[in-house]
Amino acid sequence: MKRIAFFGGSFDPVHNGHLSIAQRLTSLFGLDEFVFIPAFHAPHKPDRRPTSAYDRFAMLSLATRDETRISVSKIELELPEKPYTVETLERLKIDYPNTRIFFVMGADSWMDILTWREWEKVLAMVSHIVVTRPGYEIGFDHVTGEIRERIVDTRNNNGTWDLGPGAGEGRIYITDAVLVDVSATELRKEIKDGVPGWHGQVPAEVAKYIEKYQIYK
């Protein structure tokens, strides 16, 4: 059975931290594919309109063009009227039968999971990988006891996980395997303010795209 991880988010912009997550989790979980899913607009974050979905898709495509097992999906861009994760996962389960699906989220998304539409259903539909980051406190008291029983804390384990047949189905893996602390919010501010050094936080082709099209100016 194939193993595919899907990582949803704004990716505004995609940065080296995002790529490190894709590369490390592909190795750690023995994934056949890792797929970024740029959101048309995150419905649980109504306070800020993201950069054009087309620019964010283009930057992700540039960032992953040399990665054989990492790609970008248009699934949420082609159906912007169905922006919720629960709807995306329903479509993925139809489109990828006989596949062990993992949905990847950051620690901040995990802590905000109660704001997601049908969040308990989301956590039960597929397996999940929650990626922590340095200096960010992550907790588990905000979810139900039934969900806490499905949490597998893999922090402090640097080896490859042998999930075995059937293992991992519906489980929630917590990992600290990626210790790159890059904030897209801070990165956008640095680009806008012309702070030197931001180029080193994104792939070279992404930096060129940002400068050519003045994305965050």
Secondary structure, 3 states (H helix, E strand, C coil): CEEEEEEEECCCCCCHHHHHHHHHHHHHCCCCEEEEEECCCCCCCCCCCCCCHHHHHHHHHHHHCCCCCEEECCHHHHCCCCCCHHHHHHHHHHHCCCEEEEEEEEHHHHHCHHHCCCHHHHHHHCEEEEECCCCCCCCCCCCCHHHHCCEEECCCCCCCCCCCCCCCCCCEEEECCCCCCCCHHHHHHHHHHCCCCHHHHCCHHHHHHHHHCCCCC
